[in-house]
């Protein structure tokens, strides 16, 4: 397994500077794996943007995100982006 400690530390530092951090890269390079170090897949804070129910929720993102605490992760499966949002 690839050590992602350096990347994790970079994301942690970025989250102290900004409430939103985007993980960009080619397909299958570990963006989702890195994001899951901050937000578990079974967490209410993990939003799979290919899930039709989540897509419907995101029609009104303020309502969908307002009650979440800590980090929220969004993932568009197979795409080149995963996003972490630090909540309150």
N, C-alpha and C positions, 0 to 999 in steps of 0.2 A: 504494500500500500504506500502511496505517495504521502510524504509528510506535508501537511498544509499549515503548519504552525506559523510560518512567516506570513502566509496569506491571511490566516485568521487574525493575527496581530494587526495587519494592515486594515482589515475590515473593522476591528474593534476601535482602532485609532480614528478611522474615517467616521464611524458612528458618533464619536465624541465631538467631531467638527460639524457634522451635518446629520439631520434626521433621516435622510434618504441616501442609501448607497446602492448603486447598480453594479452587478457583477457581469461583466461583458466578456465574451469569448466565443470561440468556435464551438460547434456541437460536441458534446461528450468530453469536455476538458475538466469537468468537476465543479461547475458553478452551483448546481443543485446540491451536491455533496457538501460544499462549503457553506451554503446557505442553511442547510439542515443542522449544522453545528450551532446555529443561533436559534433556529425555530424547528421543533420536531414536526414531522409529517402529520402526526395525529393531533397536533395542537390546533385550537380554534384560530390561532394566529397565522396558520399556514393556508394560503389561498392558491389553489391550482386554477389558473386562468383559462384552462381548457375544460373545466367542469362547468356545464351549463348553469347549474345553480349558483355558482360563484360569479359567473358572467352576469347573471340577472341581478345579483346583489350589488355588483359594481356599477350598475346603472345609476346608483345613488351612493357613491363611495363614502361620503361623510356619515351616513347612517350605518353603512356596513362596517366601518372602521372605528367609530366613536367609542365603543366600549372596550376595545382591546388595549392591553397593557404590555409593556416590554417590546420585543421585536416582533414585527409582522413580516412574513416572507411571502412573496408572490413568485409564481413560477409559470412560465409559458413553456410547457414541455417541448423539447426538441428545438427551441429557439435559442438565440444567442444572448438571452438576458435573464437574470434572476435579480430580484430587488429586495432589499431589506429596509424596513422603515422602523425607526425608533419611535415608539409611542410614549407620550407623557412621561 
